[in-house]
Amino acid sequence: MKKMLTALVLGLFVLASPGRSQDDFKPENGFANGEDKKVEPRRELRLQPGGAAKKRLLLITESRGFVHSVVNRGKKHMCLVEKTFVELAEKNRFFEVDYTQDARSVINAENLKKYDAVFFYTTGELPLSDVQKSDLLAFVRSGKGFGGSHCATDTFYKWKEYGELIGAYFDGHPWHQKVRVVVEDKEHVATKHLGDSFEITDEIYQFKGPYSREKLKVLMTLEPEWAAARREEEESKIAVAKKALLEMAKKLEADGKVDEAKKLTAQAANRKPGIRRTDNDYAIAWTNQYGQGRVFYTALGHREEVWNDPRFQQHVVGGLRYIFGLDK
């Protein structure tokens, strides 16, 4: 009898044991039971205040190049970028976010069906297969959204179609200081709270092709007059340095030190400006149309204090509303 009772109790315990629930998904873990197990959490239908289903965002913070401090988890469960998106989702009830630093495990046609947009804070050549790359492009072209911050343009240099998607590639960062940003589109949901212009301290990128104003809608840019003045200053300094090097090379050559003279002459020839754009067009944020999909990119986001800046957070929220198709 005791054995029967024991078996009955054990049976009831097994039946009563809970299966995987929504509680298995925790913001600090990103995905249920850890990313290495690649288990997708169950979710109940969550609604916006107006009754519509919440939009769902997939955030990728993987670094295959330079690792920015804002995505370095260290010993924590979440990096600053992930933590900020989770907090923004809690404050702005139109979306929810999943995040990972393993793009290969989540970017595929079947899994992307769960999402309305993908957002990159990434560097380098992420280890996606050709099929996965095609799946991501098809996802956006079908009418979904894609967003990126800062180093998202420092990603996938070897994948031409990605450059066309994001709109440009990183071509150096001439400045890391306080700058004035001019708001070109004061009506866009991502910039309408910023006024005519504002100052911010961050690492400022310059861009190379496929960057083109004919293809992109620039939302804000570095103050052109300031950028032009900085380029003139740099060119003036380089001219002075080149002149000094060539004078030294000439003296060395006169003294019979030909090899040393050649080295200095080569150094002079290699002195080129770090500020490379001659049109003074240093876009800070833009949107792009990709098929039926919407793309938003902001070059800001290097520094930790930028991610904690309410102005930047609202800028990102506006960008999300745009790529989700909630605002024009």
C-alpha positions in Angstrom: 0.0 0.0 0.0 2.8 2.4 0.9 4.5 1.7 -2.5 1.2 2.4 -4.3 0.7 5.7 -2.4 4.3 6.7 -3.1 3.8 6.0 -6.8 0.5 7.9 -6.8 2.1 11.0 -5.2 5.0 10.9 -7.6 2.6 10.6 -10.6 0.6 13.6 -9.4 3.8 15.6 -8.9 4.9 14.9 -12.5 1.5 15.9 -13.8 1.5 19.1 -11.8 5.0 20.1 -12.8 4.9 23.2 -14.9 6.1 23.1 -18.5 8.0 25.9 -20.2 6.2 29.1 -19.6 6.5 32.8 -20.4 8.4 33.2 -17.2 11.3 31.3 -18.7 12.0 34.4 -20.8 13.8 36.9 -18.7 15.2 40.2 -20.0 18.6 39.6 -18.5 18.9 36.3 -20.4 17.6 37.5 -23.8 16.4 34.1 -24.8 14.9 31.4 -22.6 17.5 29.1 -20.9 20.4 31.0 -22.6 21.3 31.6 -26.2 23.5 28.5 -26.5 20.4 26.3 -26.2 18.5 28.4 -28.8 15.1 27.8 -27.1 12.4 30.2 -28.2 10.3 31.4 -25.2 6.5 31.0 -25.4 4.7 34.3 -25.3 1.1 35.4 -24.7 -0.4 37.9 -27.1 0.6 41.3 -25.8 -1.3 44.4 -26.7 -0.5 48.1 -27.1 -2.7 50.5 -25.1 -4.9 50.9 -28.2 -5.6 47.2 -28.4 -3.3 46.3 -31.3 -0.7 43.6 -31.0 2.7 44.8 -29.9 5.5 45.0 -32.5 8.3 42.6 -31.9 12.0 43.6 -32.4 15.1 41.4 -32.8 18.2 43.2 -31.5 21.6 41.9 -32.5 24.6 43.2 -30.5 27.3 40.8 -31.9 30.8 42.1 -32.5 33.2 40.5 -34.9 35.4 43.6 -35.1 35.9 46.3 -32.5 33.9 45.6 -29.4 32.3 48.8 -28.1 31.9 49.2 -24.4 28.2 49.7 -24.7 27.8 46.1 -26.0 30.4 44.5 -23.8 28.5 42.4 -21.4 31.5 41.5 -19.2 30.1 39.4 -16.4 26.7 40.9 -16.7 23.6 39.3 -18.4 23.0 42.4 -20.4 25.1 45.1 -22.1 24.1 48.7 -21.9 22.5 48.7 -25.4 20.3 45.7 -24.5 19.4 47.1 -21.2 18.4 50.4 -22.8 16.1 48.7 -25.4 14.5 46.6 -22.7 13.8 49.7 -20.6 12.5 51.5 -23.7 10.1 48.7 -24.4 8.8 48.9 -20.9 8.2 52.6 -21.1 6.9 52.6 -24.7 4.3 49.9 -24.9 4.1 49.6 -28.6 7.0 47.0 -28.9 8.9 44.2 -27.1 12.4 43.1 -27.7 14.5 40.0 -27.9 18.3 40.3 -28.0 21.3 38.2 -28.8 25.0 38.3 -29.5 24.7 35.2 -31.8 23.2 36.4 -35.1 23.7 33.0 -36.7 21.3 31.3 -34.3 18.3 33.6 -35.0 18.5 35.0 -38.5 16.7 32.6 -40.7 13.4 32.7 -42.6 11.4 30.7 -40.1 12.5 32.6 -37.0 12.2 36.0 -38.6 8.5 35.4 -39.1 8.1 36.2 -35.4 9.5 39.7 -35.8 8.5 43.0 -37.3 12.0 44.5 -37.4 15.7 43.7 -36.8 18.1 46.2 -35.2 21.9 46.0 -35.5 24.6 47.3 -33.2 27.4 45.2 -34.7 30.9 45.2 -36.2 32.8 43.0 -38.7 31.7 40.1 -40.8 29.0 38.3 -38.8 29.1 34.6 -39.5 25.9 34.3 -41.6 25.5 31.9 -44.4 24.5 33.0 -47.9 21.0 31.6 -47.2 20.7 33.6 -44.0 21.8 36.8 -45.7 19.2 36.2 -48.4 16.6 35.6 -45.6 17.4 38.9 -43.9 17.1 40.9 -47.2 13.9 39.1 -48.1 12.5 39.9 -44.6 13.1 43.6 -45.1 12.0 43.7 -48.7 8.7 42.1 -47.8 7.7 45.1 -45.8 9.4 44.6 -42.5 11.9 47.0 -40.8 15.6 47.2 -40.3 17.5 49.6 -38.0 21.0 50.3 -36.9 23.1 52.4 -34.6 26.7 53.7 -34.9 28.8 50.7 -35.9 26.0 49.0 -37.9 27.8 50.7 -40.8 31.1 49.1 -39.7 29.6 45.7 -40.6 29.6 43.3 -43.6 32.0 45.2 -45.8 32.3 42.1 -48.0 28.5 41.9 -48.5 27.5 44.6 -51.1 23.8 44.1 -50.6 24.1 44.9 -46.9 25.7 48.3 -47.8 22.7 49.0 -50.0 20.4 48.1 -47.1 22.0 50.2 -44.4 22.9 53.0 -46.8 26.6 53.5 -46.3 29.9 52.2 -44.9 32.0 53.6 -42.2 35.1 55.5 -43.5 36.7 56.7 -40.3 35.9 58.8 -37.3 37.6 62.2 -37.6 36.1 63.6 -34.4 35.3 62.4 -30.9 34.2 65.6 -29.1 31.3 67.9 -28.6 29.7 68.8 -32.0 26.7 70.7 -33.3 24.2 68.6 -35.1 21.8 70.2 -37.6 18.3 68.7 -37.9 17.3 68.6 -41.5 13.9 66.9 -41.1 12.1 68.6 -38.2 8.9 66.6 -38.9 10.2 63.1 -38.8 9.2 61.1 -35.7 12.9 60.4 -34.9 14.0 64.0 -34.9 11.0 66.3 -34.3 11.9 66.6 -30.6 15.4 67.9 -31.3 14.6 71.4 -32.6 16.7 73.1 -35.3 20.0 71.9 -33.9 21.6 70.5 -30.7 25.0 69.8 -29.3 26.2 66.3 -28.2 29.5 64.7 -27.4 30.1 61.4 -29.3 32.4 59.7 -31.8 31.4 61.1 -35.2 31.6 59.0 -38.3 32.2 59.9 -41.9 30.9 57.6 -44.7 31.8 56.2 -48.0 29.7 54.6 -50.8 27.1 53.6 -51.3 26.2 56.7 -49.4 24.1 59.0 -51.6 21.5 61.7 -50.8 19.8 60.6 -54.0 19.0 57.3 -52.3 18.7 58.2 -48.7 16.5 60.6 -46.7 19.0 62.4 -44.4 17.4 63.4 -41.1 20.3 65.2 -39.5 23.9 66.1 -40.2 27.0 67.6 -38.7 27.1 71.4 -39.1 28.6 71.8 -42.6 30.4 75.1 -41.8 32.1 73.6 -38.7 33.2 70.5 -40.7 34.6 72.7 -43.5 36.6 74.8 -41.0 38.1 71.6 -39.4 39.1 70.3 -42.8 40.9 73.5 -43.7 42.7 73.4 -40.3 43.8 69.9 -40.9 45.0 70.5 -44.5 47.0 73.6 -43.3 48.7 71.5 -40.6 49.5 68.7 -43.1 50.9 71.3 -45.5 53.3 72.6 -42.8 54.3 69.1 -41.8 55.0 68.1 -45.4 57.1 71.2 -46.0 59.2 70.5 -43.0 59.7 66.8 -44.0 60.7 67.7 -47.5 63.2 70.4 -46.3 64.8 67.8 -44.0 64.9 65.3 -46.9 66.7 67.8 -49.1 69.3 68.4 -46.5 69.9 64.7 -45.9 70.2 64.2 -49.7 72.8 67.0 -49.8 74.7 65.2 -47.1 74.7 62.0 -49.1 72.2 60.3 -46.9 70.0 59.2 -49.8 68.1 56.4 -48.1 67.1 58.5 -45.2 66.0 61.3 -47.5 63.8 58.8 -49.5 62.1 57.7 -46.2 61.2 61.3 -45.3 60.0 62.0 -48.8 57.7 59.0 -48.6 56.4 60.1 -45.2 55.5 63.5 -46.7 53.7 61.9 -49.6 51.7 59.7 -47.2 50.5 62.6 -45.1 46.8 62.7 -46.0 43.8 64.3 -44.3 41.7 62.1 -41.9 38.7 64.3 -42.8 38.2 62.8 -46.3 34.9 64.2 -47.6 35.3 67.3 -49.7 31.6 68.1 -49.8 31.3 68.6 -46.0 28.4 66.2 -46.0 28.6 64.3 -42.7 25.2 62.7 -42.2 24.3 61.7 -38.7 21.0 59.9 -39.3 18.9 58.8 -42.3 16.1 56.6 -43.5 16.2 54.3 -46.5 13.5 52.4 -48.5 14.4 48.8 -49.2 11.8 47.1 -51.3 8.6 47.4 -49.3 10.6 47.7 -46.1 11.8 50.7 -44.0 15.3 51.3 -42.8 16.5 53.7 -40.1 20.1 54.4 -39.1 21.7 56.7 -36.6 25.5 57.3 -36.4 25.3 58.2 -32.8 25.7 55.7 -30.0 29.4 55.2 -29.3 29.5 56.6 -25.8 27.7 55.2 -22.8 26.4 58.6 -21.8 24.7 58.9 -25.2 22.7 55.8 -24.6 21.6 57.3 -21.2 20.7 60.6 -22.9 16.9 61.0 -23.1 17.2 62.9 -26.4 19.0 60.0 -28.0 16.6 57.5 -26.5 13.7 59.3 -28.0 15.6 59.5 -31.3 15.8 55.7 -31.2 12.2 55.2 -30.2 11.1 57.4 -33.1 13.3 55.4 -35.4 11.6 52.2 -34.2 8.2 53.7 -34.7 9.3 54.5 -38.3 10.6 51.0 -39.2 7.6 49.4 -37.6 5.4 51.5 -39.9 3.6 53.2 -37.0 4.7 56.7 -38.1 5.7 58.2 -41.4 
